[in-house]
Amino acid sequence: MAKIVRNVRFSFEEHGLSHFGGMWLIQAFCKKLSLRRLLQRHVPISQRKSAYHFAELILALIYSIIMGLRRINKTEILQYNGAFLLMLGLSKFPDQSTLRRFLARLFTRDIRQIVRLHDSLRAQLFALPYRRHSLIFDIDSIVVVLYGKQEKAKVGYNPKKPGRRSYHPIVCFEAYFQEFWHGSLRAGNAASSTGIIGFLKACLAKVPSGITMSRVRFRMDSGFYSLRVASFLDDVGCRYVIVAKEYPTVKARARACRFQRLNNGWEVGEFQAPIRQNSNKLYRFVVVRRPIPEDPLEAKQLKLFQDKKYAYHIFVTNLTTSPWRVYLFYNPRATIEKNNRELLYDYPLAKIPSTSWTANVAFFQLILFAANIVHWFKRLCLPQEYWTATLDTIRTDFLVLPAKLVHRQKLNIVKLPHDYHYSKEFLAAFTRVSRLRLPEKFRFCKPPRERNRRG
């Protein structure tokens, strides 16, 4: 049994200490992306005379988000985090008032430039580690409950805190790699489908030119069920599966359609009907129903349209595959709920920092930028089992590590714990970062425009 240490003395003399030693991986990855240089070149933010360059402030915010500092006022602990300051190239970490003033001084044009840089990096890394020839977009809205006097905080749809003011952002993720594609912060009284056509156009404008519209598919819940959404996607040539709303006419047709029994006991069917009653165009509705479990607790967990014997899934789609394959195609969309929870609880989306709407939009876009930086790092530098890992797992396994930076024989050495379980994976990730080959030319994306071609 080890002896208990006694007669302890304390000394406050070390400068190269950090409890975020693993952030050297993220710093090396951002350096490989030339993120600081790209910010300086493509995001020309006008600023007053300051001790910090605006690129340094943006990087400080992005790194703080990734490290898990949920509020701007919690960044104070980085003031004495010597190794982290050396990582950023700063003699002192900006205090919370500096960061808040920086966000408040940003104009809409500045935020658009940050978003364009984000889109440009995503386009540059799109073909790595291998090129995709089709895309699946999962779209959802998130309720961000607010407790202050934030601008545009409104009372709207809020299932967890009814009557509480909120924001209601809408986000799109690409399903293959769970990469963030597009996002927009909205007032709390916005319905799920508010501004959806413009949002879809923005998503499609970012699709690489080598992918035709017929190879782009959308999955959406009932909040986006409308004639204008289906008509728009039909017009541009995209495929879609959208959960139908539980209108009485839809439910009646679902019960009355002809079903085919499957080997697993479920039944499938389909019918043709207009989405809106005064419309003449017929759409394909797919119905999948399952017997209600005899266990009352299990039956209570079903969040579907139910009758006495069955629970129903109803979709409107322009896919031509069998009803069961339509259901199987839509089912993995549940992953977006995990992504939403990650944005709210692993990233600081639930901790909106300012009363200013523009500052909060900037912070929202920086959160999404940070999320994709972590995503690209997982995809390009970590083993495949980490590709779908949450940020909390990445922090636990790689980022939150006690470390000490020392200088020895003209070398910078980061000392990490002796019994660290993931040392091999850590060193392998650092090696992959150093050997990562990016496309030679970086191309700054033009402002997105609607694509008018079909495929």
N, C-alpha and C positions, 0 to 999 in steps of 0.2 A: 504494500500500500504506500502511495506517494506521501511524502511529508507535507503538512500544511505550511504554506509560506507565512512567515511572521516578520515583524519589524519592517513593514513596508514604508518606503519613502517615495514621494512623487516629484517628478521633474517635468517642467513644461518647456523643453528646449528643442524637441525634434521638429523638423520642417517638412520632411518627406513622407508623412504618414497619410493613410487614407483607409476608410472602410468600404470604398468602392473601387478596389484594385482591379476588378474585372472590366471596368470602363475603358481600360487601355485597349481592349478588343474593339469596342465601338469607336474609340478615337482613331485607331489605326484604319478601321473600315471607312470612316468619314474622310480621313486623309487620302485613302485610295480613291475615293469618289471626287477628291478636290473640292469638298463642299465649301470650305471657307473661301477659296478663290472664286468659286461659282457665285457665291452670295455677293462677294465684293464686285464682281463684274456684271451680274445680271439683275441684281436687286439694288438699284441706286437710290437708297433712301436718304433724303436730305435730313441732316441732323445738326443740332447745335454743337458748339464746342463741348466735347465730352472726353472723359478719361477712357472711354471704351468706344471701339468701332462698332457700327451697327451689326456687322457680321459676328462679332464676338458676343453681342447680346443675344442674337438669334441662336447661336450655338449653345450659349449658357442655358437658355430656356429649353432647347431640345434635349440637352444632356440631363437637365434637372427632371424633365418629364420622364425620360427613360429610366433614370435612377429610382424613381418612385417618390419624389418629393411632391406631395399632393397639393400643397398650397405654395404660392410665391413667398409668403412670409416664413416658410420652413426652409428656404434656401440659406438661412443664416448659418446653418451648420457647415456650409461649404466655405465660410470665411476662414476657417482654420484647418481646412482640408488641403494640406500642402501639396501632396502628390497630384490631386485633382487640379489645382491651380496651375501646376507645371504642365499638366496634360492639355489645358486650355491655352497655355501661354500667357497667363495673367498673373500679375503680382498680387491682386486682390480680387475676390469675387464680387460682382456688383450687388449692392444691397437691394432689398425688396422695393424701395421707393424708386430706385433707378430702373428696375425692370418694369414696374407699373407705369412710370412716366413714358418709357420707351413704347410700350403697347398702346398707350393713350395717344401718342403723337403719330402713330401710323395712319396713313390715309388709305382709302379704298384701293387706289392705284398701287400702293406698296404691297397690300395683301395679294392683289392679283399677280404681281410679279413673283411673290413667294410661291403662289399656287402654280404658276407657269414653270418655275424652276423644279418644283416637285413633279409636275407632269413630265418635264423633260428628262429627269433622272429615271422615272418609271419607264419611259419610252426607250431610254438607253439600255436599261437592264431587262427589258421585256423578254428578249430572246435567250436569257441565261437562266438556268443551265441548259435549257433546250427550247427551241421555238415552238410556240403554240399556233395551231391553225384554226382554232375555234375558241369562242369565249362564252361563258355562262355568267350572267350578272344577277346577283341577289340584291334586291333593293328593300330597304326597311326604314322605318322612322324610330327615333329614340326620344323618350320623355326625360328631360333633364330638370329635376325638381330644383327650384331656387328658393333661397331664404332671405335674400337682401332686396334692395330696390334697384335691380338691374333694368336698364333700358330695354323696352320691348318684351319684358317678362309679362306674360298674360295667363289668365286662367283658361285652360282648354282641356283636352283629353288627358287625364291623369289617373290611371287605374289604381295606383298605389297611394297617392295623396290627393284625393278629390278636393277640389276647391283651392289647391295650392298653385301659385303661379309657377310657370316653367318656360323653358325653351323646348322646341320640338324639331330638332335637326333631322335631316334625311341623308342616308348614306348608301353607297353602292360598293359591294365587294365583288371581286372576280373569283369565281368558285374554285377553280383548279388549285390555285396557290393561296387563296384567301387574302389576296392583295387588295388593299384599299384602292378604289378607282376614282370616286368622286364624292363630294359631300357638301352640304349647304346648311348653315345655321338658320333657323327660322323662329319667329315668335311663337309663344306657347299656344296661341289660339288658332294656329294653322292646322288644317286637317291633314291627314296623312297624304292625300293626293293634291294638296295645294302646290301649284307650280310644277307638277309632275312632268308635263310635256317639255318644258324648258330643261328640266333635270335630265330627262331621257336624251334630249338632243345633245346636252353637254357630255353625257356618257358616251354617246355614239361618235361625237367629234374626236374623242381620244382613242378610238379604235385604230390600230395600225392599218395602213393602207393595203397590206397584203391579205387582210381578212375581210371577206365579203359579208354583207349584211345578213345573208341567209345562214351564215355560220355563227351568228350572234343570237343567243337565247336569253330570255329574261324569266326570272321566277319572282313572283310578288304575292303578298298576302291580300286579304279581302279589303284592306284599306285603300288599295289601288284599283279595285274592281270598278271599271267605268267604261262606257262606250268610247270615249275619246282616247283612252289609253290603248284599247284593243285596235281601234281604227288607225291610230298613229303607227303602231308597230306593224300592222298589216301593210300600210302604205309604204313604209321604208323597207319592208321585206324581212323583218326580224321574226323569230319564233318566240313564243311566250306560253307560260302556264301561270294563270292567276286564280287564286281562290275566289270562288263566287260568294257574294253576300247572301245571307239567309233570308231572302225575300220570300213571302208566302208562295208566289208563283213558281219560284225556283225550287222550293222544297216540294211543292206538289208534283212538279214534273220529275223530280229526282225519285220520288216514291213510285211514280207510275211507269218509269222506263223499264225496259226489258233487261233483266240481269242474267249474267252467266256466272255460274258457281266455279270457284277455283279450288285447287287441291288443299289449300290452307284454310278453307272454310269461308274466306272472304268472297264477295260477289262484285262484279263490275258491270257497268252499263254506260250508255251515252244517249244523248238526245240533242236535237237542234232547236234553238230558240233565240229570239233577239235578246240582247243585253238590256236594252231599254224598251219599254212597252210600246212607245210610239215610233220605234224604228222598224224598218222592213228587212234589214239584213239579218240573216240567221248565223249564229255562231255554234261551234261545237262545244257542248258541255259533257264532261266526263264525270261519272259518278262511281265512287268506290265505297262500299259499305261493309262493315264488319259486325258480327253478332255482339251484342252487349254482354260483357262478362257477367257470370252469375254472382261473383263477389261484388257486393255493393260498394266497397271502398275502391276497387279497381274501376268499376263503372263510373263512379263519381269523378275520377281523374280524367275521363275523356272530355276534351274541350271541343266536341264536334256537335253538329246538328244530329239530334237523336229522336227516334220514335220508340215504340214499346219494345222492339226487338233488335234494332240496328242503330249503329252510329255511322254517319255519312261524311265522306269527303266529296266536295263538289268543286270542279275546276272548269274554267273556260280556257280553251287553248286552240291554237292553229297547228299544233303538231299532228302528224298523220299516223303516229304509232298507236299501238293498242292501248286501251284504257289503263291496264295494269302497268305498262311501261311509262305512261304519263305520270302515274302516281309515284313510281320508283324514281323518275327524273326529278320530281318536285321534292321528294322526301328529304334529301340531303340539305335542303335550304335551311333546316333547323340549325345548321352551323352558324348562321348569321346571328342567332340569339347569343351564342357564346362570344362572338365578336363584339356585340353591343355591350354585354356585361364587362368584357375586358376594357372597352373604352371608358365605361363608367367607373369601374372599380380598380383596375390595374393602372390605367391612365387617368389623369385628373379631370376628365370631362365633367364629372359631377361637382367639381370645385371651381366654378366660373369665377375669375379673379377680379372683375371690375364692374362698375356700374355703367360703363360706356359700351354701347352696342358694337362699335367698330373695334374696340380693343378686345372684346369677347370673340368677335369673328376671327380676328388675328390669332388669338389663343387657340381657338377651335381648329384652325388650319394648321397651326404648329403641332398640335396633338396628332393630327392625321399624318403630317409629315414625319414626326417621330415614330409613329406606329409603322409606317412603311420602311423607315430606316432599319428598325428591328426586324421587320419581315424580310427585307433583302439580305440582311446579315445572316438570318437563320437559313435562308434558301441557298445562299452562295458559300457560306463558310462553316456551317454546322452539319453534323450527320443528319441523314434524312429523317430519323425518328424525332428530331427537334423541329421539323418544318411546320408542324401543326401545334407546337407547344405554345402555351400562353406566355405573356411577358413575365408573369409571376414566377414561372418555372425557369425562364432564362435568367432572371435576377438571382434566384436561389442557387442555381447551378453554376453561374458564370460571373455575374456582375458584382454582387455584394460579397466582397472578399477583403479581409484585412490585408493591407499591403504596405510596404515601405520602399521608397525610392532611394537608392544609394548610388554614389558615383565611385567607380573603382577602375583604376588603370584606363582612364579616359572612356569608360563604358558606363552607360546608364542601366542599372539593374533593378528590376522590380521584384522585391522579395515577397513571396506568397507563402501561405501555411504549408508546413511539412506534410501533413496528413490530408491534404486537399484531394477529395475523391475523383475529381474530374480533371486532373492535371494533364493527362494525355489528350483529352478532348480539347482542353484549353490551348495547349501548344499546337495541336493540329489546326484549330481554328485560326490562330495567329499566323501559322504558315500558309493557310489557304488565302488569308487576306493579302499577305505579301506577294503571293503568286497569282492573284486574281488578275485576269486579263479582261479589260473593258474595251468596248469598241473605240477605235483610235480617235474618232472625231466626236466631240460632244456637240449636239445640235439643240439649240434653245428653241423650244416649240413656239410656233406662232399662236396668237390668241385663237381658241377653238372656234371653228365654224361648223355649221350643220353640213353633214354629208348627204348629198342628194342622190347617190347611186344605190341601186338595188343589186342583189346577188343571189 
